[in-house]
Amino acid sequence: MFIEVHAIQNFAPANLNRDDTNNPKDCQFGGVRRARISSQCIKRAIRTSPIFAETTGVDVGTRTRWLVDLLRQRLVDAGKLAEEATEVLTAFVPKFASKLDRNSERTAVLLYLSHTEVDSIVQALLDNWQNLPGEADKLAKTLVKAHKGQTSAPDIALFGRMLAEKPELGLDAACQVAHAISTHRVTMEMDFFTAVDDLSPEDTAGAGMMGFTGFDSACFYRYARIDWGQLLKNLNDNADLARRTVEGFLRAAVAAVPSGKQTSFAANNPPSLLLAVVRQDGMGWSLANAFERPVRPRRDSGLVAPSVEVLDAYWGRLCQVYGTDTLVCTAALALDPDLPLESLKAAQVENLEAWVKAVTEGLPA
């Protein structure tokens, strides 16, 4: 069982996801330059969206290199001396997850842990305090075994985690997220800006600061796929939490917008088309190749309507060629009622609530 989410989302001028030169990320696709938003950026926007935690009812996990500091504070709050806690954690953390840097304050890599996992670590340390740091290795192995192959955090269950030093704590991601790409050719533009010094003397001409920033404007195609079976496994077969996780992902995927330079551009543009599919097995259908030939704006049409039309036609061809036997449900939501849907017309729903409901009702009871 898989849940696939597709979106057409048009953004006003923005720099939502920057590369190492501070310019909007891009890529080559179909022989032309496209605007791009990385999957990492999209996943972070989803997991940190307030609606995700509100819908799942569970706090998202914590990704950090400051595990020693986090655990030390919890141990001090429980009545332990900071010096003793530091000695214990310096021995325990490298055995449990990752070696420490030269100052023994940060782990060598980012760790991704749920609040429940942190709580269980703290409690285990307190319960075995009289044997630490001598038996740190033994305790670490016990905790690794207890946490192996599962998590209580919906975002970790969706996006997985990888620890090269402790592969036992690794978790296969239940969700694949594609890089969002523009449906059309894009050329980056530059904004030259100046700032005025409010206290500059009257006889001093010129700006107090000058600079420039890159930006673009693009209509993006977005795609993600959730493996329901893997999600259940990651959440220790908690079907109720898995359903809430899917719902939280759907709502957050719609509401979450990358935060890059939003104070400068305020590109808060909701998706123009949402398509969700629940399928019983079968291969995944990314619709990115609908835009392998870049969309061109038509007279008085812009880029959204042509992009939706191309996606709709490509979906129809996929259904015709590969069949629809594996499809459990299909739900399409168009922001503009005049968007040209033919193949997806029968799958249209009226609003976001109906779209989310169609997906969640298509999941196993």
N, C-alpha and C positions, 0 to 999 in steps of 0.2 A: 504494500500500500504506500503510495507516494502522493504528496501534495505539491503541486507546481503553481508558482505565482509569477505572473507576467504583468508588466506595467509600461505604459507610455506616459512620460512625465516631462513636461516642457518647462525649462527654467529660464527666467529673465537673466540679464547679464550678471555673472557671478564668478567666483573662484572657490568652489566648494571643496576641492580636494587638490592640494598643491604638490608639486614634485620638488626635487632638491634645488631647483632654481627659483622657487617661489611662484612658479607659473602653473596654470591649470594642467592637470594630467591629460595626456592624449595618447593615441595609438593609431596604427595603420589597420584598416579593415576594408576589404573590398577595393583595395588599391588607392584609397584616399585617406586623408587625415580625419580622425574622429575625436570628439571630446570624450573623456573617460572619467568615471568615478570608480575608484578601486573597491573591490569587494571588502577589504578590511575596513575602509571608511564607512561603507554601508552597514556592515555588521555592528560596528561600534555605535552608529547612530540608532540602530534598532535596539540593541541591548541596554543603552542608556536612556532611551525614551521612557518617560514616566509611565506611559500607558502600558508598557510591557510588564513592569512589575505590578501595576495596579490590576491588570487582567489575570496574571498568573497567581497573584497573591503571595509570591515568594520573592525575597530580595535577590537581586542579581549577584553573581559571584564577584570576587575581588581579584583583580590582576595587579600584582605588585612584586617588587624586589625587596620590599621592606618587611618581610615576614618576621624577622627577628624582633624588630621594633614593635610590630603588631602583637606578637605573642608576649613579649616582655611586659607591655603595658597591661595586658589582661592578667598576667601572673602577679604583677605588683598590686593591681586592684583586688586580687584574691588574698593579699597579705604577705606575699613573698618579697624578699629584699631584691632590689634591682641588680646588685652585684651577683647574687646567687643565680638569679634568673638568666643573666647574661652568660654565666659559665655553663649552665645547663643547655641553653639554646645554641650556644656555639658548638656544643658537642652533638646536639640532637638534629638540628636543621640540615647539616650536610648529609647525615645518614638517612633522613626522611625524604628530602627533595632535591637539594642542590648545594654544591660547595659555595662558600662565602668569599667575598672579596678580601683584600689584604687587611681591611679594617674590621672585618668580621661583623659588618653591619648590614650589608646587602647581599642577596643571593646573586649568583653569577647570571641567572636568567630570570625572566618574569615567571612568576607562579600564578596559577589561576585556580582559586579555591572558593568553595561555597561557604556561607556563614555557618552552616551545620558542620562542615568539615573542620573549620577553625575552632568551633566550640568543642568538638570531640577531641581535637589535639590538646587544647587547653586542659580539659577535664582529665585526659589520660596523663598529662604531665603532672597535674596535681595529685592524682591517685597514686602515682609511682614516684613521688618526689624524694622519698627516703632512699631510693635506689639510683638516683641520678646525681651526677652525669654518668656514673659507671655503667649503667645498663641502657644508655641512650640508643645504642645500635639495636638491641633486642626490642625496645619499645617502638622504634621507628619501623622495624619490619612488621610488627603486629598491626600498626596503623596503616601501613601501605597495603597490607593484605585486606584490611577492613574496608578501605576506600577503593580497591581495585575494581575497575569496570563499571562504576556507577557514580552518580552525583545527585544532590538534591536541588541544584541550581538549574533552572530551565535554560538559561543562556549558555552554560557550560555544556548541557546536554545537546543543545542545538549546534554549537560551534566547535565543540571538542577542545581538547588540549593535548599538547605534546611536550614531553620531558625526556630529552635524550639521556640524561643521567639516571632517571627513574622511569623507564618505559612502562613499568607496572601501573603507574599513575596516569598513563596516557588514556585518552578517551576518543574513540572515533567520532567525528562530527556527524550528527544526524542531518545537518543542513548544508547544502551546497549553495553558494551565492556567487553569481557571475559579476564580473566588472560591468557596470552600466556603460553603454556606448551610445553615442549620438546616432540617430537614424540617417544622418546626412553629413556631408562634408562640412568641416569647421575650420575657420581661420582664427587664430588667437589675436586679440586686440590688446592695446596698451592704454592705460589711463595715467596720464601725467598729472600729478597733483602738487599743490603748494599749501603750506600752512602759514598763517599770519601770526606774528609775535605781537600779542596784545599790549605789551609794555615797550615796544620798540619806539625809540625817539622819533619825533616828527621829521627830522632831517635825514633819517635813514630809510632809503628806498629798498624795495625787494622783499622777498618772502623770508620768513624765519626758517623754513625747511622746504625742500623740494624732493620729489621722488616719483617713482612710477610703479604700477602693479599690473600684472597681466589678468585678463578675464576673457570669458567667452559666453555665448548664449547658445543653448542647444536643447533639442528635443531628444530625450534619452529613452532607450529600451532597457528595461530591467528584468532580471530573471533569477528565481531562486527555487530550490527543490528540497523538500523535507522527506526523509525516509522515516515513515511512521514506525516501522519495526525497530529501527536503530534508536529512535527517540524513546520508545518504550523500554528498551534494554538499558539505555543510559540512565533512565529515571527509575530503575529497579522495578519495572513493570507497574508503575503507578499510572494507570490509565486515565484517571481523573486529572492528574497534574499534566499528563501528556496532552490531553485535549485543551486544557487551559493554556498550555505552552503554544500550541498551534494557533489558538485564537489570539494570544498575545503577540505572536509573530505577525499575524495578518494585520492586526490593528497598528502595530508599531511600524510595519513596513510601509503603511500608507501615511502615517503621521510623521515619521522620522525624516528629517532633512539634515544632511551634513552641515556642520557648523562653521566650516571654513570661510573666514572673512565675511560673515553674515552681517556684522555691524557696519560694513562698508557697502554691502549690496542688497541685503534683505530680500534674497530670492526665496521667499516662502511660497512656493507654488505647488499645490496638490496635484496628484496624478490626474491625467485626462481620461485614461482608460485603465481599468483593472480587470484582469482575467485570472481566475483560479480554477484549477483542475484537480480532481481527486481521481487517481487511476489505480487499478489493481494490477500491480506488477507492470511489465512492459518497459520499453526503453523510454528515457526522458525525451521531451520535446522542447528544447530551447528554440525560440522563434527568431534568434538573432540573424539567421540566414535570410530572413524576409528582407533584411536591409543590407545584404551583401552588395546589392546595387543601390547606391545612396539615393535617398528620397530627395526630390526637388520640389520647392514650393511652387504651387500653381497660382494663377491670378486670383487674388482675393481669398486664398485658402490657407496661407501660412504653411507650417510644417506638421502640425498635429493631425489634421484631417487626412492628408496623404499617408502619414505614418500608420494611422489606424486602418486605413483602407488596405495598405500593403500587408499589415499583420493579419487582418481578417481573411484576405485572400490566401495567404500562405497557410493559415490554420485550416482552411477548407481543403487545400491540396493535400496537406498531411493526413487529414481524416479520410480523404478519398483514396489515397495511395496505401496507407498503413492500417486503415480501419479504425473503428471506435469501440471494439469489443472490450478493451481494458478500461474504458472511461466509466467511472462511477457517477461523477457529476461534473458539470461545467457551468461556471457562473461568470458573467461579464457585466461590468458596471461602467457606463459611459457618463462622463461629466456633462457633455453636451449632447442633448437628445438628437441632434442632427448629424452626429458622427456616422460615417458610412459603414454600418455593420450589416453583412449579408449572411456569411457562414455562421456567425455568432449571434445572429438576431434572436433565435429561439432561446438562447442561454441568458439573455439580458435580465437583470434584476433592477429594482427601482432605486435602492439606496445601499449605503455601506452595511447597515445592519442585516439586510437580506443577503448581501454578498457573503458576509462572515457566516451567517446561519447556514447557507447552502453548503459551505465547505465543512463546517463542524458536524452537520447532520449526515454528511457523506462518509464520516469516519466510522470505524467499527464501534458497536455499542459496548 
